[in-house]
Amino acid sequence: MSDRIRFGLDDRYLDKASKIKAYRIKDIVIKIEGEKLVIARGTEHKTLPIDHLLKQPSMVFKEIVRLMDSDNI
């Protein structure tokens, strides 16, 4: 997908971090908020139930790709 992937941790120092708060792929942010998965690019975003990651991973991947290809920033 990209060679520009970043992780947002819950602490500034890797040794102290206990979880990943967000993933960033190019200009797309993927984060978990409660029981929801939020995929966002600029002002456009898609919210999905968190269980889609296990039950429908290809649909989640398609949403990420759709936002990557989107010109609606």
C-alpha positions in Angstrom: 0.0 0.0 0.0 2.7 2.5 1.0 6.2 2.8 2.4 4.9 5.8 4.5 3.3 4.0 7.5 3.4 5.5 11.0 2.0 4.3 14.3 0.5 6.5 17.1 1.4 5.1 20.5 -0.1 5.9 23.9 3.3 7.1 25.1 6.1 9.1 23.6 8.7 6.4 24.5 8.4 3.0 22.8 9.4 1.2 26.0 6.6 2.7 28.0 3.9 2.4 25.3 1.3 -0.3 25.9 -0.9 0.1 22.8 -1.2 1.6 19.4 -3.7 4.5 19.2 -3.7 5.0 15.5 -2.1 3.9 12.2 -1.3 6.4 9.5 -0.8 5.2 5.9 0.2 8.2 3.8 -2.5 10.7 4.6 -5.1 8.2 5.9 -5.6 7.7 9.7 -7.0 4.4 11.0 -8.0 4.3 14.7 -10.2 2.4 17.1 -12.7 4.5 19.1 -14.6 2.3 21.5 -16.3 -0.4 19.4 -15.8 1.4 16.1 -13.1 1.5 13.5 -12.6 5.0 12.0 -10.8 5.4 8.7 -10.3 9.0 7.8 -8.6 11.2 5.1 -8.9 14.9 5.6 -12.6 15.7 6.2 -13.8 12.4 4.7 -14.2 9.5 7.0 -15.8 6.1 7.3 -16.9 4.4 10.6 -17.3 0.7 10.7 -18.0 -1.8 13.5 -14.7 -3.1 15.0 -15.7 -6.7 14.3 -15.4 -6.1 10.5 -11.6 -6.4 11.0 -12.1 -10.1 11.8 -15.3 -10.9 9.9 -14.9 -8.8 6.7 -11.2 -7.8 6.4 -11.4 -7.4 2.7 -14.2 -4.9 3.0 -12.1 -2.8 5.4 -9.1 -3.0 3.0 -11.4 -1.8 0.2 -12.5 1.2 2.2 -8.9 2.1 2.9 -8.0 1.8 -0.8 -11.1 3.8 -1.8 -10.0 6.6 0.5 -6.5 6.5 -0.9 -7.9 6.9 -4.4 -10.4 9.5 -3.4 -10.1 13.1 -4.8 -12.5 14.4 -2.2 -10.1 16.0 0.2 
